Amino acid sequence: MQEELRYFSYFATRNSVFLVGIVGVLFSLVVLVLGPIVAPYSPTATDPFHTLQAPSAAHLMGTDSIGMDIFSRVLWSPRTDLVIATLATGLSFLIGTSIGLFAGYFDGAGGVRGFLSQTILRTLDIVQAFPVFIFALALVAALGASTANVVAAVAFANAPVFLRLTRPEVLSVRERRFIEASRSIGNSETRAMIRHVLPNALTPALSNVSITIGWSILLTAGLSFVGAGVKVPTAEWGVMISSGSENMITGEWWPAFFPGVALSITVLSYSLLADGLRQYLDPTKRR
């Protein structure tokens, strides 16, 4: 374990892009925890006498059209965006890897399990025929706009990604000799699948968790931007960009600019972290 940590430190310092991703993600987590503590104002407090104030010493990022402090709202937003994205990614990981394990292990098998495996794949083809954002938007519209429904919609929209990543790995691992040996000593198909195949087929899915969190943040913000996600006055980057975009045409750029920058940096950080982890977890690409 100590040797692996030592190599991870060496790998991170040698890979500047990976290091930038790590720093960005750690910073987002620090803001998630400490942001509300250092925020100078309440994220929902309005001041009708100081609307659309430009950035100043009193309001570092200015105020929006109803007088809410943008800096405070930017610091509070990770508690909405990151929490939704993390919960949704965790659910999609559990759902996608579980179904992918079943669909891959019993692919080509006869009976009910083989039929279910093929049914899952054909259903997945239908689901992935729709653009992810439109699919998530339709789910939220059907379920109703609430934080819990946004989590469910984002999780359901991302689950096929983990299914697609897990299934081919399972197809490969199930043919290896140690799986055949586990069956020969009396292990059931279910035990062999869970205890031996699954741990050896999770690497692609695990390396994709970080980028899925970033994509989920972007998807959450997109849903809120079009009015189908989190609602005002909750501090959320998509809501802030949506309300601030109305003022850009009259020259008040700051209500949409600062949350847009925060959203972009956060999503980019998780994407860079995912690229580095993918390389780190693949022994053929380590250096």
Order of alpha helices (4+ residues) and beta strands (2+ residues): alpha-alpha-alpha-alpha-alpha-alpha-alpha-alpha-alpha-alpha-alpha-alpha-alpha
